[in-house]
């Protein structure tokens, strides 16, 4: 399999009448420091529009789009080239003080405080008997090796929560996900975050791309929008945990946005007039030609035979 792949991601909104779009925030740029990215390009329609790139409070690379006139559609096209050479997801070193959990004062970094807030801290005091019971199952195992805890907890949620495609917007609460015994990737990721925070970890929500072998053509890569969790451990930094597969995040996981809540990492957000809107997302992946072939093609373009 060619390790270099190109993704073309089309996001299309259609409206039943001309509408006024408020400023739209697009979070479809890989987060700074994502080393597997070779190139990225974004086109927006219709024109004219104003595009301003910046960073939000979480360090996400975001584009703010404004339209001076009413529109009947809103299109975003992402072209992304990525290196999918396999990497070892365990290639990190934990700080000696954090090799067993709980790690004590070594994790008291004030910058991580927002990533430790649970639902009760944010004002939602709804009863959570299922979540409480689940957390108790893991709390009685403490203290224990930190990495074993993270791996086993991720696998446990993957086995307990049946993956379900949910096209409707929104994220279920951890209590809802446990009651259903099923959920989307974003639902199970949010459940893991809730458990990790109650165990004393700093954890955040991640939205991004997931590259993996195409089920219909295993020798080629497919891609989907995906959600997973990152947990912070001293020495290693942010570690990606995928509750859909039960594995650590690896080269196929391309983070686009992170936040303390799922809403803060939404790929696209903004206001619009009341209307009937339809949404479509299409992703196409293709292998990138080897560097030698690309150079040969360029030479032929310059000196056609």
C-alpha positions as CSV (number, residue, x, y, z in Angstrom):
1,X,0.0,0.0,0.0
2,X,1.3,3.5,-0.9
3,X,1.9,5.3,2.4
4,X,1.2,8.7,0.9
5,X,-2.4,9.5,0.3
6,X,-4.5,12.4,-1.0
7,X,-7.9,13.2,0.5
8,X,-10.5,15.4,-1.2
9,X,-13.3,16.3,1.2
10,X,-16.4,18.0,0.0
11,X,-18.8,19.6,2.5
12,X,-22.0,20.9,0.9
13,X,-24.9,22.9,2.4
14,X,-28.0,23.7,0.3
15,X,-30.8,26.1,1.4
16,X,-34.3,26.3,0.2
17,X,-34.1,30.1,-0.3
18,X,-31.5,32.8,-0.2
19,X,-30.3,33.1,3.4
20,X,-28.1,35.4,5.4
21,X,-25.2,33.4,6.9
22,X,-23.6,34.7,10.1
23,X,-19.8,34.3,10.4
24,X,-18.9,30.6,9.9
25,X,-16.0,28.9,11.8
26,X,-14.3,26.1,9.9
27,X,-12.1,23.7,11.9
28,X,-10.8,21.5,9.1
29,X,-7.1,22.3,9.2
30,X,-4.8,19.8,11.0
31,X,-3.8,21.0,14.4
32,X,-0.3,22.6,14.6
33,X,2.4,20.1,15.0
34,X,0.6,17.2,13.1
35,X,3.7,15.7,11.5
36,X,2.0,13.4,9.0
37,X,0.6,16.3,6.9
38,X,2.4,17.0,3.6
39,X,0.1,19.8,2.3
40,X,-3.4,21.3,2.9
41,X,-5.6,23.5,0.8
42,X,-9.2,24.8,1.4
43,X,-11.6,26.3,-1.1
44,X,-14.9,28.0,-0.1
45,X,-17.9,28.9,-2.3
46,X,-19.8,31.0,-3.2
47,X,-17.7,34.0,-3.9
48,X,-17.3,36.7,-2.9
49,X,-16.5,35.9,0.7
50,X,-13.9,36.9,3.3
51,X,-11.6,34.3,4.9
52,X,-9.5,35.1,7.9
53,X,-7.2,32.4,9.4
54,X,-6.4,32.4,13.1
55,X,-6.2,30.3,16.3
56,X,-8.8,29.7,19.0
57,X,-8.1,29.4,22.7
58,X,-7.3,25.7,22.3
59,X,-4.7,26.3,19.6
60,X,-6.8,25.0,16.8
61,X,-6.1,26.5,13.3
62,X,-9.5,28.0,12.3
63,X,-10.9,29.9,9.4
64,X,-13.6,32.5,9.8
65,X,-15.8,33.0,6.7
66,X,-18.2,35.8,6.1
67,X,-20.4,36.4,3.1
68,X,-21.5,40.0,2.2
69,X,-24.7,38.8,0.4
70,X,-27.4,36.2,0.9
71,X,-26.5,32.7,-0.4
72,X,-28.3,29.6,-1.5
73,X,-25.4,27.2,-0.8
74,X,-22.2,27.0,1.2
75,X,-19.4,24.6,-0.1
76,X,-16.1,23.7,1.5
77,X,-13.5,21.6,-0.3
78,X,-10.4,20.3,1.5
79,X,-7.5,18.8,-0.3
80,X,-5.1,17.1,2.1
81,X,-1.9,15.1,1.4
82,X,-0.7,12.9,4.2
83,X,2.0,10.4,5.0
84,X,0.5,7.2,6.4
85,X,3.7,5.4,7.1
86,X,3.0,3.3,10.2
87,X,4.1,4.6,13.5
88,X,4.4,3.0,17.0
89,X,1.6,4.7,19.1
90,X,3.5,3.7,22.3
91,X,6.6,5.7,21.3
92,X,6.6,7.9,24.3
93,X,8.0,8.0,27.8
94,X,6.0,8.7,31.0
95,X,7.5,10.8,33.7
96,X,8.7,8.5,36.5
97,X,6.2,10.2,38.9
98,X,3.3,9.4,36.6
99,X,4.0,5.7,35.8
100,X,1.4,4.7,38.4
101,X,-2.0,6.4,38.9
102,X,-2.9,8.5,40.7
103,X,0.2,10.5,40.2
104,X,-0.4,13.1,42.9
105,X,0.9,16.7,42.7
106,X,2.9,16.1,39.5
107,X,-0.3,16.6,37.5
108,X,-1.4,19.9,39.2
109,X,-0.7,22.1,36.2
110,X,-3.2,25.0,36.3
111,X,-3.3,25.1,32.4
112,X,-4.9,21.6,32.5
113,X,-7.7,22.6,35.0
114,X,-10.3,23.1,32.2
115,X,-9.7,19.6,31.0
116,X,-10.6,18.1,34.4
117,X,-14.0,19.7,34.7
118,X,-16.9,17.2,34.9
119,X,-20.6,17.8,34.2
120,X,-21.3,18.7,37.9
121,X,-18.6,21.4,37.8
122,X,-20.3,23.0,34.8
123,X,-23.7,23.3,36.5
124,X,-25.3,20.1,35.2
125,X,-26.4,18.1,38.3
126,X,-28.5,15.5,36.6
127,X,-28.3,12.1,38.3
128,X,-25.7,9.7,36.7
129,X,-26.1,6.3,38.4
130,X,-24.7,4.3,35.5
131,X,-21.7,6.6,35.1
132,X,-21.1,6.6,38.9
133,X,-21.2,2.8,39.0
134,X,-18.9,2.5,36.0
135,X,-16.3,4.9,37.5
136,X,-16.4,2.9,40.8
137,X,-15.4,-0.3,38.9
138,X,-12.2,1.5,37.9
139,X,-11.5,3.5,41.0
140,X,-11.2,0.3,43.1
141,X,-8.3,-0.7,40.9
142,X,-6.2,2.3,41.9
143,X,-3.3,2.6,42.3
144,X,-2.1,0.8,39.2
145,X,0.2,1.3,36.3
146,X,-1.0,4.3,34.3
147,X,-0.5,2.9,30.8
148,X,-2.3,-0.3,31.7
149,X,-5.2,1.6,33.1
150,X,-5.6,3.8,30.0
151,X,-5.3,0.8,27.6
152,X,-7.7,-1.4,29.5
153,X,-10.2,1.4,30.0
154,X,-10.3,2.2,26.3
155,X,-10.7,-1.4,25.4
156,X,-13.5,-1.9,28.0
157,X,-15.5,1.0,26.6
158,X,-15.0,-0.3,23.0
159,X,-16.3,-3.7,24.1
160,X,-19.3,-2.4,26.1
161,X,-20.5,0.3,23.7
162,X,-21.6,-1.0,20.3
163,X,-20.6,1.4,17.5
164,X,-23.6,3.0,15.9
165,X,-23.7,5.5,13.0
166,X,-25.8,8.5,14.2
167,X,-26.4,11.0,11.4
168,X,-28.3,13.4,13.7
169,X,-26.5,16.3,15.3
170,X,-25.4,16.4,18.9
171,X,-23.6,14.2,21.4
172,X,-25.3,11.9,23.9
173,X,-24.4,12.4,27.6
174,X,-22.3,9.6,29.1
175,X,-25.4,8.4,31.0
176,X,-27.3,8.1,27.7
177,X,-24.5,6.2,26.0
178,X,-24.3,3.8,28.9
179,X,-28.1,3.3,29.0
180,X,-28.2,2.5,25.3
181,X,-25.0,0.4,25.4
182,X,-24.3,1.9,22.0
183,X,-23.3,5.2,20.4
184,X,-21.4,7.0,17.7
185,X,-17.6,7.6,17.9
186,X,-18.3,11.1,19.5
187,X,-20.6,9.5,22.1
188,X,-18.1,6.9,23.3
189,X,-15.3,9.4,23.2
190,X,-17.3,11.8,25.4
191,X,-18.0,8.9,27.8
192,X,-14.3,8.1,28.1
193,X,-13.5,11.7,28.8
194,X,-16.1,11.8,31.7
195,X,-14.6,8.6,33.2
196,X,-11.0,9.9,32.9
197,X,-11.8,13.2,34.5
198,X,-13.4,11.5,37.4
199,X,-10.3,9.4,37.9
200,X,-8.2,12.6,38.0
201,X,-6.9,12.8,34.5
202,X,-7.0,15.8,32.2
203,X,-8.8,14.8,29.0
204,X,-10.1,16.5,25.9
205,X,-12.4,15.8,22.9
206,X,-10.8,15.5,19.4
207,X,-12.5,15.7,16.0
208,X,-10.5,14.7,12.9
209,X,-9.9,12.4,10.0
210,X,-9.4,8.7,10.3
211,X,-7.5,7.0,7.5
212,X,-7.8,3.2,7.3
213,X,-7.9,0.4,4.7
214,X,-11.1,0.6,2.6
215,X,-13.3,-2.4,3.3
216,X,-14.1,-2.7,-0.4
217,X,-10.5,-2.4,-1.5
218,X,-8.1,-3.3,1.4
219,X,-5.1,-2.3,-0.7
220,X,-6.3,1.3,-0.7
221,X,-7.0,3.8,2.1
222,X,-10.4,5.2,2.9
223,X,-11.2,8.2,5.2
224,X,-14.0,9.4,7.4
225,X,-14.6,12.2,9.9
226,X,-14.0,10.7,13.3
227,X,-13.9,11.6,17.0
228,X,-11.7,10.3,19.8
229,X,-10.2,11.2,23.2
230,X,-6.8,12.6,24.2
231,X,-5.6,12.2,27.8
232,X,-2.6,14.2,29.3
233,X,0.1,12.3,31.1
234,X,3.3,14.0,32.4
235,X,6.2,13.1,30.2
236,X,4.2,11.8,27.3
237,X,1.9,14.8,26.8
238,X,-1.4,14.2,25.0
239,X,-2.1,10.6,24.2
240,X,-4.9,9.7,21.7
241,X,-7.4,6.9,22.7
242,X,-9.9,5.6,20.3
243,X,-13.0,4.1,21.9
244,X,-14.4,2.8,18.6
245,X,-11.4,0.5,17.9
246,X,-10.2,0.2,21.5
247,X,-6.7,1.2,20.4
248,X,-4.3,4.1,20.8
249,X,-4.4,6.8,18.0
250,X,-1.7,6.2,15.4
251,X,-0.8,7.5,12.0
252,X,-4.4,7.2,10.6
253,X,-5.7,9.7,13.2
254,X,-5.4,13.3,11.9
255,X,-6.6,15.7,14.6
256,X,-8.4,18.8,13.2
257,X,-9.7,20.4,16.4
258,X,-9.6,19.8,20.2
259,X,-11.7,21.2,23.0
260,X,-13.0,20.6,26.5
261,X,-16.4,19.8,25.0
262,X,-17.5,18.3,21.6
263,X,-19.1,21.5,20.6
264,X,-15.8,23.3,20.7
265,X,-14.3,20.9,18.2
266,X,-17.2,20.9,15.7
267,X,-15.8,20.9,12.1
268,X,-18.1,23.7,11.1
269,X,-20.2,26.1,13.2
270,X,-22.1,29.3,12.7
271,X,-25.5,30.9,12.5
272,X,-27.9,31.2,9.6
273,X,-31.5,32.4,8.9
274,X,-34.4,30.0,9.6
275,X,-34.7,27.8,6.5
276,X,-34.8,24.2,5.2
277,X,-31.2,23.1,4.9
278,X,-29.7,19.9,3.5
279,X,-26.2,18.6,4.2
280,X,-23.8,16.3,2.2
281,X,-20.3,15.2,2.9
282,X,-18.2,13.3,0.4
283,X,-14.7,12.0,0.8
284,X,-12.4,10.7,-1.9
285,X,-9.0,9.2,-1.3
286,X,-6.3,8.3,-3.8
287,X,-2.7,7.2,-3.6
288,X,-0.1,9.9,-4.1
289,X,2.3,9.2,-7.0
290,X,5.8,8.4,-5.8
291,X,8.2,11.3,-5.8
292,X,10.2,10.0,-8.8
293,X,7.0,9.6,-10.8
294,X,5.9,13.2,-9.9
295,X,9.3,14.5,-11.0
296,X,9.0,12.6,-14.3
297,X,5.6,14.0,-14.9
298,X,6.8,17.5,-14.3
299,X,9.7,17.0,-16.8
300,X,7.3,15.7,-19.4
301,X,5.0,18.8,-18.8
302,X,8.0,21.0,-19.4
303,X,9.4,19.0,-22.4
304,X,6.4,17.3,-24.0
305,X,7.3,14.5,-26.4
